[in-house]
Amino acid sequence: QKEVEQNSGPLSVPEGAIASLNCTYSDRVSQSFFWYRQYSGKSPELIMSIYSNGDKEDGRFTAQLNKASQYVSLLIRDSQPSDSATYLCAVRGSNYQLIWGAGTKLIIKP
Amino acid sequence: AAGVIQSPRHLIKEKRETATLKCYPISRHDTVYWYQQGPGQDPQFLISFYEKMQSDKGSIPDRFSAQQFSDYHSELNMSSLELGDSALYFCASSLTGEETQYFGPGTRLLVL
């Protein structure tokens, strides 16, 4: 079992709708969680980081963390075609390295 | 401010050859991470350096070695290349005490 699990998708969402991406992790002591966006052949780009239980909002993006359930999610409101990408969930390891999920491919249909 | 710089951006090698990938972190960043991402796969942590010392080691093959120099740039040396080494190699940098890692554009290595 991977330490960080994501549904690989693809997840298809109509333009203007809310895209919901989910991630679970196995290490209960994990403290830092990240969502990265990656376009094909490009490097990962940080979208959100979250460290405390609850919601964190930044523009159209909201990250949600539930440490009791070992679950972190990313909501994208008013989805745009330019949001089409692979979204990688990452958890900080004990030496600050990132432990990645397999990524969810998101497709926003015009 | 300039971001993380990686060179070369593309590299083609034959099996059993060697390759050197370079990473120049963001100014003042003292920590460098190397990740390998195979086709259709998630990134895998290889190795990291803090203040020129190796701080952690992940799934890096024994054929690979890396170091961080006094100017904080890092080099990943890959020997006896295999077809399976074909991947995107990303370098990321961060500043001590900060969580965020900033990624370079990556080096695409193709081993023929």
Backbone of each chain as ProteinMPNN parsed JSONL, in Angstrom:
{"seq_chain_A": "QKEVEQNSGPLSVPEGAIASLNCTYSDRVSQSFFWYRQYSGKSPELIMSIYSNGDKEDGRFTAQLNKASQYVSLLIRDSQPSDSATYLCAVRGSNYQLIWGAGTKLIIKP", "coords_chain_A": {"N_chain_A": [[0.849, -1.191, 0.0], [0.563, 2.164, -0.904], [1.999, 5.026, 0.663], [0.713, 7.395, 0.315], [-2.374, 7.87, -1.05], [-4.245, 8.235, -4.002], [-7.022, 8.663, -6.201], [-6.576, 7.744, -9.485], [-8.023, 8.692, -11.608], [-9.205, 9.317, -15.018], [-10.752, 12.369, -13.83], [-13.575, 13.891, -14.794], [-14.943, 17.033, -15.269], [-17.483, 19.465, -15.734], [-16.985, 22.685, -17.246], [-16.952, 25.459, -15.063], [-18.075, 24.138, -12.951], [-17.645, 22.529, -9.671], [-14.635, 20.998, -8.867], [-13.578, 18.133, -7.185], [-11.019, 16.785, -5.396], [-9.383, 14.04, -3.925], [-7.446, 12.616, -1.224], [-5.701, 10.222, 0.662], [-3.684, 9.325, 3.494], [-1.158, 7.333, 5.099], [0.515, 7.576, 7.331], [0.134, 8.42, 10.562], [1.402, 10.429, 11.983], [2.012, 12.444, 10.276], [2.361, 15.861, 9.346], [2.336, 17.92, 7.524], [0.948, 18.962, 4.49], [0.428, 18.937, 0.982], [-0.746, 20.242, -2.102], [-0.036, 19.827, -5.422], [0.051, 20.979, -8.777], [0.438, 19.568, -11.96], [1.317, 19.951, -15.217], [1.469, 18.144, -18.281], [4.65, 16.864, -18.829], [5.825, 18.946, -17.529], [7.153, 20.635, -14.578], [6.146, 20.007, -11.143], [3.832, 22.271, -9.635], [3.241, 24.257, -6.876], [0.09, 24.41, -5.393], [-1.485, 24.552, -3.043], [-0.83, 24.536, 0.458], [-1.318, 22.85, 3.558], [-1.705, 22.636, 7.054], [-3.142, 22.446, 9.365], [-6.082, 21.06, 10.893], [-9.192, 21.378, 9.157], [-10.424, 23.908, 6.913], [-8.755, 25.604, 4.241], [-8.574, 28.428, 2.324], [-7.849, 29.739, -0.9], [-8.293, 31.913, -3.209], [-9.847, 30.41, -5.927], [-9.413, 27.935, -4.924], [-9.743, 25.47, -2.374], [-8.395, 23.845, 0.328], [-8.829, 20.984, 2.333], [-8.414, 19.464, 5.454], [-8.373, 16.565, 7.408], [-7.202, 15.2, 10.048], [-7.82, 13.148, 11.793], [-9.186, 11.338, 10.233], [-7.256, 10.962, 8.396], [-7.096, 12.274, 5.91], [-7.091, 14.343, 3.094], [-8.212, 16.963, 1.044], [-8.883, 18.68, -2.08], [-10.624, 21.344, -3.336], [-11.797, 22.789, -6.283], [-13.205, 25.619, -7.352], [-15.531, 26.97, -9.786], [-14.445, 25.767, -12.167], [-11.993, 25.847, -14.731], [-11.002, 25.366, -18.172], [-8.233, 25.579, -18.236], [-7.502, 24.499, -15.857], [-7.222, 21.867, -16.241], [-5.212, 19.182, -15.656], [-2.745, 17.15, -13.992], [-3.18, 16.445, -10.625], [-1.273, 16.391, -7.839], [-1.008, 14.961, -4.696], [0.853, 15.508, -1.794], [2.839, 14.538, 0.989], [4.705, 15.641, 3.738], [7.749, 14.13, 4.552], [9.774, 12.586, 7.156], [12.279, 13.755, 6.975], [11.845, 16.049, 5.612], [11.538, 15.488, 2.944], [9.346, 15.054, 0.126], [6.556, 12.945, -0.017], [4.782, 11.332, -2.389], [1.489, 11.089, -3.822], [-0.084, 9.127, -6.433], [-1.275, 10.844, -8.151], [-4.054, 12.614, -9.572], [-5.726, 12.755, -12.57], [-7.22, 15.491, -13.938], [-9.863, 16.601, -15.922], [-11.278, 19.293, -17.469], [-14.192, 20.015, -18.99], [-15.184, 22.033, -21.667]], "CA_chain_A": [[0.0, 0.0, 0.0], [1.318, 3.399, -0.95], [1.815, 5.88, 1.834], [-0.248, 8.441, -0.067], [-3.26, 7.274, -2.04], [-5.149, 9.101, -4.761], [-7.682, 8.061, -7.343], [-5.826, 8.212, -10.651], [-8.913, 9.327, -12.562], [-9.416, 10.757, -15.009], [-11.947, 12.979, -13.288], [-14.08, 14.825, -15.789], [-15.828, 18.009, -14.633], [-17.866, 20.52, -16.679], [-16.496, 24.033, -16.965], [-17.786, 26.224, -14.144], [-18.485, 23.305, -11.814], [-16.637, 22.323, -8.631], [-13.86, 19.757, -8.954], [-13.217, 17.662, -5.851], [-9.917, 15.828, -5.466], [-9.218, 13.448, -2.611], [-6.154, 11.994, -0.939], [-5.56, 9.669, 2.008], [-2.293, 9.033, 3.82], [-1.114, 6.244, 6.077], [1.309, 7.888, 8.517], [-0.671, 9.268, 11.447], [2.148, 11.559, 12.546], [2.249, 13.455, 9.241], [1.938, 17.182, 9.808], [2.311, 18.918, 6.453], [0.295, 18.382, 3.31], [0.574, 19.838, -0.149], [-1.326, 19.925, -3.398], [0.713, 20.35, -6.557], [-0.52, 20.794, -10.106], [1.482, 19.256, -12.927], [0.954, 19.799, -16.63], [2.246, 17.077, -18.907], [6.029, 17.19, -19.176], [6.294, 20.106, -16.763], [7.442, 20.357, -13.169], [5.023, 20.261, -10.23], [3.655, 23.647, -9.203], [2.49, 24.257, -5.629], [-1.216, 25.065, -5.379], [-1.888, 24.828, -1.666], [-0.274, 23.764, 1.56], [-2.212, 22.893, 4.719], [-1.041, 22.027, 8.189], [-4.076, 22.309, 10.49], [-7.411, 20.545, 10.557], [-10.155, 22.37, 8.707], [-10.361, 24.398, 5.537], [-7.889, 26.733, 3.906], [-9.034, 28.911, 1.028], [-6.965, 30.654, -1.635], [-8.935, 32.13, -4.502], [-10.809, 29.364, -6.305], [-8.979, 26.669, -4.338], [-9.914, 25.225, -0.946], [-7.852, 22.582, 0.822], [-9.476, 20.518, 3.556], [-7.61, 18.465, 6.13], [-8.971, 15.87, 8.548], [-6.12, 14.329, 10.511], [-8.396, 11.959, 12.424], [-9.517, 10.411, 9.145], [-6.071, 10.878, 7.53], [-7.726, 12.609, 4.639], [-6.919, 15.731, 2.659], [-8.884, 17.137, -0.238], [-8.739, 19.964, -2.762], [-11.79, 21.747, -4.12], [-11.555, 23.858, -7.252], [-14.494, 26.218, -7.741], [-15.575, 27.632, -11.101], [-13.369, 25.103, -12.911], [-11.667, 26.374, -16.051], [-10.234, 24.408, -18.989], [-6.806, 25.661, -17.887], [-7.273, 23.695, -14.658], [-6.978, 20.485, -16.659], [-3.837, 18.825, -15.314], [-2.667, 16.116, -12.952], [-3.036, 17.038, -9.301], [-0.496, 15.503, -6.973], [-1.054, 15.169, -3.26], [2.156, 15.165, -1.208], [2.945, 14.624, 2.441], [6.098, 15.844, 4.119], [8.343, 13.033, 5.29], [10.482, 12.901, 8.4], [13.425, 14.599, 6.665], [11.345, 17.133, 4.757], [11.29, 15.087, 1.567], [7.927, 14.917, -0.183], [6.057, 11.622, -0.37], [3.752, 11.701, -3.35], [0.483, 10.185, -4.355], [0.078, 8.836, -7.868], [-1.845, 11.938, -8.921], [-5.374, 12.484, -10.206], [-5.831, 13.527, -13.797], [-8.463, 16.266, -13.984], [-10.214, 17.125, -17.235], [-12.384, 20.245, -17.42], [-14.799, 20.011, -20.325], [-15.848, 23.309, -21.969]], "C_chain_A": [[0.883, 1.239, 0.0], [1.023, 4.219, 0.3], [0.797, 6.971, 1.578], [-1.069, 7.895, -1.23], [-4.141, 8.331, -2.693], [-5.814, 8.276, -5.84], [-7.035, 8.628, -8.595], [-6.689, 8.915, -11.689], [-8.873, 8.63, -13.917], [-10.753, 11.176, -14.418], [-12.372, 14.058, -14.268], [-15.138, 15.72, -15.156], [-16.208, 19.066, -15.661], [-17.287, 21.865, -16.266], [-17.485, 24.779, -16.079], [-18.238, 25.447, -12.923], [-17.35, 23.217, -10.783], [-15.953, 20.974, -8.851], [-13.407, 19.396, -7.544], [-12.187, 16.546, -5.971], [-9.598, 15.34, -4.063], [-7.884, 12.716, -2.471], [-6.202, 11.427, 0.474], [-4.094, 9.314, 2.233], [-2.253, 8.059, 4.99], [-0.392, 6.608, 7.372], [0.564, 8.886, 9.4], [0.071, 10.49, 11.961], [2.441, 12.645, 11.51], [1.64, 14.781, 9.665], [1.704, 18.181, 8.679], [1.861, 18.272, 5.16], [0.262, 19.414, 2.192], [-0.218, 19.314, -1.344], [-0.497, 20.622, -4.47], [-0.082, 20.081, -7.838], [0.623, 20.528, -11.066], [0.875, 19.096, -14.31], [1.916, 18.802, -17.248], [3.648, 17.557, -19.302], [6.616, 18.373, -18.429], [6.55, 19.725, -15.319], [6.218, 20.636, -12.302], [5.03, 21.714, -9.749], [2.779, 23.639, -7.949], [1.196, 25.054, -5.761], [-1.57, 25.501, -3.964], [-1.041, 24.0, -0.716], [-1.24, 23.88, 2.74], [-1.594, 22.1, 5.846], [-1.991, 21.749, 9.351], [-5.4, 21.741, 10.005], [-8.329, 21.678, 10.127], [-9.923, 22.744, 7.264], [-9.373, 25.544, 5.416], [-8.23, 27.152, 2.484], [-8.015, 29.855, 0.416], [-7.563, 30.809, -3.028], [-9.974, 31.058, -4.785], [-10.517, 28.021, -5.652], [-9.255, 26.629, -2.839], [-9.328, 23.859, -0.618], [-8.55, 22.249, 2.134], [-8.644, 19.394, 4.15], [-8.375, 17.886, 7.312], [-7.954, 14.847, 9.022], [-6.663, 13.063, 11.162], [-8.717, 10.895, 11.381], [-8.357, 10.225, 8.171], [-6.464, 11.138, 6.084], [-7.473, 14.082, 4.335], [-7.538, 15.862, 1.271], [-8.603, 18.531, -0.793], [-10.004, 20.204, -3.57], [-11.385, 22.878, -5.042], [-12.921, 24.374, -7.69], [-14.38, 26.861, -9.101], [-14.466, 27.074, -11.997], [-13.234, 25.66, -14.324], [-10.915, 25.312, -16.852], [-8.746, 24.42, -18.65], [-6.476, 24.917, -16.589], [-7.015, 22.231, -15.001], [-5.498, 20.152, -16.49], [-3.892, 17.604, -14.402], [-2.396, 16.803, -11.625], [-2.412, 16.011, -8.363], [-0.65, 15.92, -5.52], [0.301, 14.731, -2.695], [2.125, 15.395, 0.293], [4.414, 14.789, 2.795], [6.591, 14.669, 4.943], [9.159, 13.519, 6.469], [11.698, 13.787, 8.176], [13.082, 15.649, 5.614], [11.209, 16.743, 3.3], [9.792, 14.94, 1.365], [7.625, 13.477, -0.579], [4.792, 11.844, -1.176], [2.697, 10.623, -3.529], [0.698, 10.021, -5.843], [-0.497, 9.936, -8.75], [-3.21, 11.597, -9.496], [-5.406, 13.366, -11.439], [-7.208, 14.182, -13.853], [-8.666, 16.815, -15.383], [-11.42, 18.031, -17.067], [-12.932, 20.375, -18.837], [-15.531, 21.327, -20.58], [-17.336, 23.115, -22.24]], "O_chain_A": [[1.82, 1.355, 0.789], [-0.045, 4.118, 0.903], [0.105, 7.42, 2.491], [-0.523, 7.509, -2.264], [-4.702, 9.199, -2.025], [-5.241, 7.305, -6.335], [-6.951, 9.846, -8.759], [-6.18, 9.64, -12.543], [-8.535, 7.448, -13.972], [-11.744, 10.45, -14.491], [-11.636, 15.007, -14.536], [-16.11, 15.233, -14.578], [-15.34, 19.53, -16.399], [-17.121, 22.143, -15.079], [-18.694, 24.741, -16.306], [-18.733, 26.034, -11.961], [-16.257, 23.747, -10.987], [-16.612, 19.945, -9.0], [-12.913, 20.245, -6.803], [-12.448, 15.502, -6.568], [-9.549, 16.131, -3.12], [-7.286, 12.267, -3.448], [-6.694, 12.088, 1.388], [-3.358, 9.039, 1.286], [-3.199, 7.973, 5.773], [-0.661, 6.006, 8.411], [0.388, 10.048, 9.032], [-0.553, 11.483, 12.335], [3.056, 13.66, 11.839], [0.562, 14.831, 10.257], [0.975, 19.159, 8.843], [2.319, 17.193, 4.783], [0.089, 20.608, 2.433], [-0.337, 18.108, -1.557], [-0.287, 21.835, -4.432], [-0.791, 19.08, -7.951], [1.662, 21.185, -10.998], [0.035, 18.227, -14.544], [3.045, 18.641, -16.784], [3.795, 18.542, -20.025], [7.761, 18.759, -18.661], [6.206, 18.625, -14.887], [5.348, 21.417, -12.688], [6.082, 22.299, -9.495], [1.688, 23.07, -7.964], [1.201, 26.211, -6.182], [-1.907, 26.659, -3.718], [-0.596, 22.903, -1.051], [-1.906, 24.903, 2.896], [-1.029, 21.027, 5.631], [-1.697, 20.925, 10.217], [-5.784, 21.923, 8.85], [-8.261, 22.788, 10.654], [-9.311, 22.002, 6.496], [-9.179, 26.334, 6.34], [-8.184, 26.343, 1.557], [-7.398, 30.663, 1.11], [-7.372, 29.966, -3.904], [-10.873, 30.826, -3.977], [-11.286, 27.073, -5.807], [-9.036, 27.607, -2.125], [-9.71, 22.848, -1.206], [-8.826, 23.135, 2.943], [-8.219, 18.482, 3.441], [-8.951, 18.62, 8.115], [-7.856, 13.754, 8.464], [-6.027, 12.012, 11.088], [-8.54, 9.701, 11.621], [-8.45, 9.433, 7.233], [-6.203, 10.343, 5.181], [-7.62, 14.947, 5.198], [-7.399, 14.972, 0.432], [-8.151, 19.429, -0.082], [-10.404, 19.371, -4.384], [-10.707, 23.817, -4.625], [-13.695, 23.654, -8.32], [-13.295, 27.25, -9.533], [-13.648, 27.829, -12.522], [-14.223, 25.907, -15.014], [-10.259, 24.45, -16.268], [-8.072, 23.395, -18.763], [-5.304, 24.728, -16.261], [-6.629, 21.447, -14.133], [-4.64, 20.774, -17.115], [-4.969, 17.099, -14.086], [-1.497, 17.637, -11.515], [-2.95, 14.927, -8.134], [-0.446, 17.08, -5.164], [0.828, 13.689, -3.086], [1.478, 16.316, 0.793], [5.273, 14.135, 2.203], [5.946, 14.257, 5.907], [9.224, 14.717, 6.745], [12.114, 14.501, 9.089], [13.934, 16.073, 4.834], [10.806, 17.571, 2.482], [9.051, 14.726, 2.324], [8.346, 12.871, -1.373], [3.843, 12.47, -0.702], [2.964, 9.428, -3.407], [1.546, 10.682, -6.443], [-0.244, 9.965, -9.954], [-3.485, 10.454, -9.859], [-5.147, 14.567, -11.368], [-8.232, 13.5, -13.818], [-7.764, 17.419, -15.962], [-12.465, 17.598, -16.581], [-12.228, 20.789, -19.758], [-16.406, 21.705, -19.801], [-18.045, 24.085, -22.51]]}, "seq_chain_B": "AAGVIQSPRHLIKEKRETATLKCYPISRHDTVYWYQQGPGQDPQFLISFYEKMQSDKGSIPDRFSAQQFSDYHSELNMSSLELGDSALYFCASSLTGEETQYFGPGTRLLVL", "coords_chain_B": {"N_chain_B": [[12.38, 37.233, -8.866], [14.881, 34.828, -9.663], [14.054, 31.449, -10.428], [14.428, 27.96, -9.543], [17.065, 26.495, -11.283], [17.773, 24.167, -13.783], [20.043, 22.089, -15.479], [21.287, 19.91, -18.054], [18.31, 20.69, -20.015], [17.322, 18.721, -21.613], [18.445, 15.446, -22.348], [20.165, 12.966, -24.028], [21.268, 9.706, -23.893], [23.329, 6.794, -24.299], [22.927, 3.33, -23.387], [24.766, 2.283, -20.538], [26.368, 4.489, -20.519], [27.454, 7.591, -18.904], [25.948, 10.272, -17.012], [25.523, 13.675, -16.058], [23.617, 15.692, -14.075], [22.593, 18.985, -13.34], [21.766, 21.314, -10.761], [20.619, 24.43, -9.757], [19.852, 26.128, -6.987], [17.254, 28.339, -5.717], [18.224, 31.632, -4.846], [19.726, 31.926, -1.682], [18.52, 29.668, -0.722], [19.123, 26.7, 1.057], [18.774, 24.034, 0.946], [18.451, 21.158, -1.016], [16.596, 19.009, -3.081], [16.28, 15.952, -4.855], [14.273, 14.426, -7.325], [12.84, 11.702, -9.102], [10.894, 11.077, -11.926], [9.196, 8.742, -13.563], [7.715, 7.813, -16.755], [4.296, 8.541, -16.722], [4.178, 8.16, -13.989], [4.261, 8.894, -10.413], [6.343, 11.363, -8.8], [9.444, 10.234, -7.419], [11.297, 10.31, -4.496], [14.755, 10.894, -4.429], [17.246, 11.841, -3.221], [18.526, 14.133, -0.763], [19.994, 17.279, 0.217], [21.389, 19.275, 2.765], [22.876, 22.229, 3.617], [25.228, 21.441, 2.301], [25.598, 18.854, 3.118], [24.595, 15.45, 2.93], [21.254, 14.854, 3.615], [19.118, 13.11, 3.557], [18.189, 9.977, 2.148], [16.625, 8.405, -0.523], [15.015, 6.365, -2.824], [17.389, 5.946, -4.378], [19.495, 4.602, -6.817], [22.503, 2.599, -6.417], [24.219, 3.184, -8.445], [24.024, 5.811, -8.86], [25.134, 8.997, -7.754], [25.409, 11.908, -5.701], [26.02, 15.36, -4.935], [26.344, 18.373, -2.982], [27.497, 21.589, -3.513], [29.771, 24.265, -2.441], [28.549, 26.628, -3.225], [25.971, 25.977, -3.039], [24.789, 24.765, -5.237], [23.797, 21.706, -6.825], [24.759, 18.462, -7.967], [23.802, 15.637, -9.806], [25.07, 12.584, -10.384], [25.115, 10.047, -12.695], [25.749, 6.762, -13.448], [26.607, 3.968, -15.6], [24.222, 3.819, -17.163], [20.844, 2.766, -17.545], [18.07, 1.519, -19.501], [15.748, 1.895, -18.034], [16.27, 4.144, -16.588], [15.402, 6.279, -17.915], [13.636, 9.172, -17.64], [11.96, 11.978, -16.095], [13.855, 14.251, -14.302], [13.671, 15.971, -11.417], [14.662, 18.819, -9.603], [14.409, 20.348, -6.475], [14.246, 23.199, -4.338], [14.618, 24.583, -1.047], [14.24, 26.728, 1.822], [15.795, 26.57, 4.959], [13.663, 25.674, 7.598], [11.398, 26.414, 6.311], [8.495, 25.13, 4.75], [7.827, 24.878, 2.073], [8.699, 23.538, -1.059], [10.375, 24.446, -3.946], [10.179, 23.833, -7.311], [12.386, 23.008, -9.985], [12.512, 23.226, -13.631], [13.052, 20.725, -14.574], [14.945, 17.931, -15.885], [14.888, 16.14, -18.779], [15.681, 12.923, -19.312], [16.72, 10.621, -21.651], [17.422, 7.346, -22.255], [18.977, 5.342, -24.533]], "CA_chain_B": [[13.581, 36.472, -8.503], [15.063, 33.645, -10.483], [13.64, 30.201, -9.81], [15.401, 26.871, -9.59], [17.555, 26.266, -12.647], [18.32, 22.836, -14.015], [20.65, 21.886, -16.785], [20.588, 20.4, -19.24], [16.863, 20.45, -19.991], [17.106, 17.446, -22.286], [19.692, 14.704, -22.453], [20.022, 11.639, -24.626], [22.461, 8.916, -23.65], [23.269, 5.372, -24.612], [23.081, 2.431, -22.228], [26.099, 2.145, -19.931], [27.056, 5.784, -20.445], [27.255, 8.36, -17.681], [25.29, 11.564, -17.191], [25.562, 14.578, -14.902], [22.534, 16.678, -14.051], [22.924, 20.071, -12.432], [20.648, 22.038, -10.166], [21.001, 25.671, -9.095], [18.674, 26.486, -6.187], [16.898, 29.74, -5.56], [19.177, 32.346, -4.008], [19.622, 31.792, -0.223], [18.005, 28.354, -0.339], [20.253, 25.876, 1.462], [18.38, 22.629, 0.88], [18.15, 20.704, -2.37], [16.001, 17.673, -3.181], [16.207, 15.371, -6.198], [13.174, 13.49, -7.546], [12.786, 11.042, -10.41], [9.519, 10.79, -12.31], [9.083, 7.925, -14.764], [6.522, 8.099, -17.575], [3.017, 8.193, -16.115], [4.32, 7.82, -12.568], [4.447, 10.015, -9.506], [7.756, 11.578, -8.486], [10.045, 9.436, -6.359], [12.399, 11.017, -3.866], [16.047, 10.231, -4.577], [18.236, 12.238, -2.233], [18.459, 15.552, -0.419], [21.165, 17.854, 0.852], [21.214, 20.483, 3.557], [24.169, 22.822, 3.947], [26.285, 20.669, 1.638], [25.672, 17.492, 3.648], [23.438, 14.631, 2.598], [20.342, 14.831, 4.751], [18.243, 11.947, 3.487], [18.361, 9.18, 0.941], [15.423, 7.652, -0.843], [15.185, 5.223, -3.722], [18.461, 6.248, -5.333], [20.326, 3.427, -7.084], [23.926, 2.726, -6.073], [24.915, 3.718, -9.633], [23.876, 7.266, -8.839], [25.671, 9.713, -6.608], [25.092, 13.333, -5.779], [26.649, 16.197, -3.93], [26.014, 19.791, -2.98], [28.743, 22.331, -3.482], [29.819, 25.408, -1.519], [27.595, 27.663, -3.672], [24.676, 25.307, -2.842], [24.263, 24.019, -6.358], [23.922, 20.266, -6.638], [24.912, 17.655, -9.175], [23.419, 14.229, -9.722], [25.893, 11.822, -11.3], [24.459, 8.775, -13.0], [26.665, 5.932, -14.225], [26.072, 2.689, -16.12], [22.814, 4.11, -17.414], [19.968, 1.699, -18.018], [16.872, 2.018, -20.182], [14.789, 2.277, -17.004], [16.612, 5.439, -15.999], [14.732, 7.312, -18.709], [12.653, 9.797, -16.763], [12.146, 13.387, -15.778], [14.54, 14.417, -13.027], [13.385, 17.292, -10.881], [15.353, 19.321, -8.44], [13.632, 21.343, -5.743], [15.023, 23.82, -3.266], [13.854, 25.222, 0.016], [15.016, 27.43, 2.836], [15.652, 25.923, 6.265], [12.552, 26.141, 8.416], [10.209, 26.626, 5.49], [7.97, 23.861, 4.261], [7.584, 24.821, 0.633], [9.772, 23.203, -1.992], [10.192, 25.057, -5.258], [10.711, 22.895, -8.285], [12.957, 23.44, -11.251], [11.769, 22.769, -14.808], [13.322, 19.311, -14.81], [15.792, 17.443, -16.974], [14.324, 14.917, -19.37], [16.751, 12.007, -19.711], [16.329, 9.483, -22.473], [18.508, 6.383, -22.421], [18.676, 4.494, -25.7]], "C_chain_B": [[13.658, 35.216, -9.362], [14.635, 32.417, -9.697], [14.774, 29.202, -9.831], [15.783, 26.619, -11.051], [18.134, 24.862, -12.734], [18.94, 22.79, -15.402], [21.277, 20.501, -16.867], [19.082, 20.158, -19.135], [16.519, 19.123, -20.648], [18.459, 16.781, -22.466], [19.387, 13.327, -23.029], [21.341, 10.912, -24.448], [22.239, 7.481, -24.111], [23.383, 4.575, -23.318], [24.549, 2.358, -21.824], [26.915, 3.44, -19.941], [26.81, 6.444, -19.097], [26.586, 9.687, -18.016], [25.437, 12.363, -15.9], [24.48, 15.624, -15.062], [22.868, 17.727, -13.002], [21.676, 20.819, -11.977], [21.191, 23.265, -9.442], [19.789, 26.169, -8.309], [18.401, 27.988, -6.214], [17.886, 30.382, -4.585], [18.789, 32.253, -2.527], [19.039, 30.446, 0.21], [19.197, 27.428, -0.068], [19.961, 24.371, 1.375], [17.957, 22.277, -0.543], [17.624, 19.265, -2.305], [16.051, 17.23, -4.637], [15.074, 14.346, -6.238], [13.268, 12.929, -8.96], [11.328, 10.724, -10.721], [9.508, 10.028, -13.627], [7.812, 8.246, -15.516], [5.242, 7.629, -16.892], [3.07, 7.858, -14.647], [4.43, 9.074, -11.714], [5.943, 10.18, -9.23], [8.216, 10.685, -7.342], [11.241, 10.193, -5.812], [13.689, 10.218, -4.012], [16.981, 10.555, -3.418], [18.067, 13.724, -1.942], [19.732, 15.978, 0.293], [20.767, 19.109, 1.613], [22.598, 20.983, 3.936], [25.325, 21.912, 3.503], [26.468, 19.254, 2.196], [24.424, 16.723, 3.213], [22.529, 14.542, 3.814], [19.404, 13.644, 4.727], [18.447, 11.255, 2.148], [17.101, 8.367, 0.717], [15.759, 6.49, -1.741], [16.241, 5.488, -4.788], [19.313, 5.011, -5.552], [21.781, 3.679, -6.697], [24.738, 3.302, -7.236], [24.87, 5.244, -9.678], [24.588, 7.829, -7.601], [25.344, 11.186, -6.777], [25.87, 14.076, -4.724], [26.14, 17.621, -4.06], [27.3, 20.553, -2.737], [28.626, 23.576, -2.591], [28.866, 26.532, -1.934], [26.161, 27.126, -3.641], [24.106, 24.647, -4.092], [24.551, 22.532, -6.155], [24.067, 19.577, -7.982], [24.546, 16.209, -8.875], [24.2, 13.488, -10.799], [25.31, 10.422, -11.462], [25.402, 7.962, -13.883], [25.972, 4.637, -14.649], [24.574, 2.813, -16.393], [22.082, 2.912, -17.994], [18.742, 2.326, -18.68], [15.852, 2.56, -19.175], [15.101, 3.585, -16.311], [15.99, 6.591, -16.785], [13.577, 7.888, -17.895], [12.875, 11.295, -16.764], [12.811, 13.466, -14.408], [14.325, 15.858, -12.572], [14.274, 17.577, -9.686], [14.431, 20.34, -7.782], [14.52, 21.954, -4.675], [14.097, 24.436, -2.234], [14.828, 25.898, 0.967], [14.759, 26.753, 4.182], [14.513, 26.533, 7.054], [11.299, 26.425, 7.633], [9.793, 25.313, 4.843], [7.993, 23.75, 2.742], [8.84, 24.48, -0.143], [9.414, 23.793, -3.346], [10.922, 24.211, -6.292], [11.32, 23.595, -9.485], [12.164, 22.848, -12.402], [12.016, 21.312, -15.155], [14.304, 19.075, -15.943], [15.161, 16.156, -17.491], [15.475, 14.084, -19.9], [16.156, 10.848, -20.498], [17.549, 8.594, -22.667], [18.121, 5.408, -23.532], [19.476, 3.204, -25.678]], "O_chain_B": [[12.643, 34.628, -9.734], [14.819, 32.338, -8.483], [15.925, 29.544, -10.1], [14.924, 26.542, -11.929], [18.889, 24.431, -11.863], [18.428, 23.371, -16.359], [21.748, 19.974, -15.86], [18.643, 19.464, -18.218], [15.537, 18.477, -20.281], [19.473, 17.438, -22.702], [18.48, 12.627, -22.579], [22.401, 11.428, -24.803], [21.107, 7.03, -24.283], [23.864, 5.071, -22.299], [25.447, 2.37, -22.666], [28.031, 3.474, -19.424], [26.064, 5.933, -18.262], [26.649, 10.163, -19.149], [25.47, 11.806, -14.803], [24.434, 16.347, -16.057], [23.359, 17.409, -11.919], [20.686, 20.935, -12.7], [22.102, 23.162, -8.62], [18.799, 26.589, -8.908], [19.219, 28.783, -6.677], [18.326, 29.752, -3.624], [17.632, 32.483, -2.176], [19.066, 30.121, 1.397], [20.149, 27.374, -0.847], [20.816, 23.547, 1.698], [17.202, 23.009, -1.183], [18.147, 18.428, -1.57], [15.884, 18.044, -5.545], [14.923, 13.521, -5.337], [13.719, 13.604, -9.886], [10.613, 10.17, -9.886], [9.778, 10.599, -14.683], [6.916, 8.889, -14.969], [5.119, 6.46, -16.528], [2.104, 7.324, -14.102], [4.661, 10.171, -12.222], [6.716, 9.239, -9.409], [7.458, 10.417, -6.409], [12.093, 10.66, -6.567], [13.717, 9.015, -3.752], [17.451, 9.658, -2.719], [17.537, 14.476, -2.76], [20.445, 15.167, 0.885], [19.928, 19.893, 1.169], [23.398, 20.243, 4.51], [26.267, 21.663, 4.256], [27.386, 18.54, 1.792], [23.331, 17.286, 3.14], [22.974, 14.199, 4.909], [18.935, 13.211, 5.779], [18.826, 11.876, 1.155], [16.578, 7.729, 1.631], [16.676, 5.718, -1.46], [15.996, 5.272, -5.975], [19.806, 4.423, -4.59], [22.234, 4.823, -6.653], [25.822, 3.845, -7.028], [25.594, 5.877, -10.446], [24.625, 7.197, -6.545], [25.04, 11.644, -7.879], [26.325, 13.492, -3.741], [25.589, 18.021, -5.085], [28.091, 20.201, -1.863], [27.558, 23.897, -2.069], [28.423, 27.306, -1.086], [25.246, 27.762, -4.164], [23.045, 24.027, -4.024], [25.448, 22.161, -5.399], [23.563, 20.052, -9.001], [24.922, 15.644, -7.848], [24.012, 13.737, -11.99], [25.051, 9.719, -10.485], [25.808, 8.425, -14.949], [24.915, 4.269, -14.136], [23.771, 2.012, -15.914], [22.615, 2.158, -18.808], [18.419, 3.492, -18.455], [15.179, 3.557, -19.434], [14.291, 4.085, -15.531], [16.05, 7.744, -16.359], [12.655, 7.168, -17.512], [13.831, 11.809, -17.343], [12.37, 12.812, -13.462], [14.729, 16.814, -13.233], [14.587, 16.699, -8.882], [13.752, 21.104, -8.467], [15.435, 21.305, -4.168], [12.946, 24.765, -2.52], [16.039, 25.68, 0.93], [13.621, 26.406, 4.497], [14.404, 27.754, 7.168], [10.241, 26.656, 8.217], [10.628, 24.499, 4.447], [8.16, 22.662, 2.192], [9.905, 25.055, 0.083], [8.289, 23.651, -3.825], [12.111, 23.917, -6.163], [10.836, 24.632, -9.938], [11.246, 22.057, -12.184], [11.274, 20.725, -15.942], [14.469, 19.907, -16.836], [14.931, 15.211, -16.736], [16.167, 14.493, -20.833], [15.214, 10.19, -20.058], [18.578, 9.035, -23.179], [17.085, 4.746, -23.474], [19.344, 2.38, -26.584]]}, "name": "protein", "num_of_chains": 2, "seq": "QKEVEQNSGPLSVPEGAIASLNCTYSDRVSQSFFWYRQYSGKSPELIMSIYSNGDKEDGRFTAQLNKASQYVSLLIRDSQPSDSATYLCAVRGSNYQLIWGAGTKLIIKPAAGVIQSPRHLIKEKRETATLKCYPISRHDTVYWYQQGPGQDPQFLISFYEKMQSDKGSIPDRFSAQQFSDYHSELNMSSLELGDSALYFCASSLTGEETQYFGPGTRLLVL"}
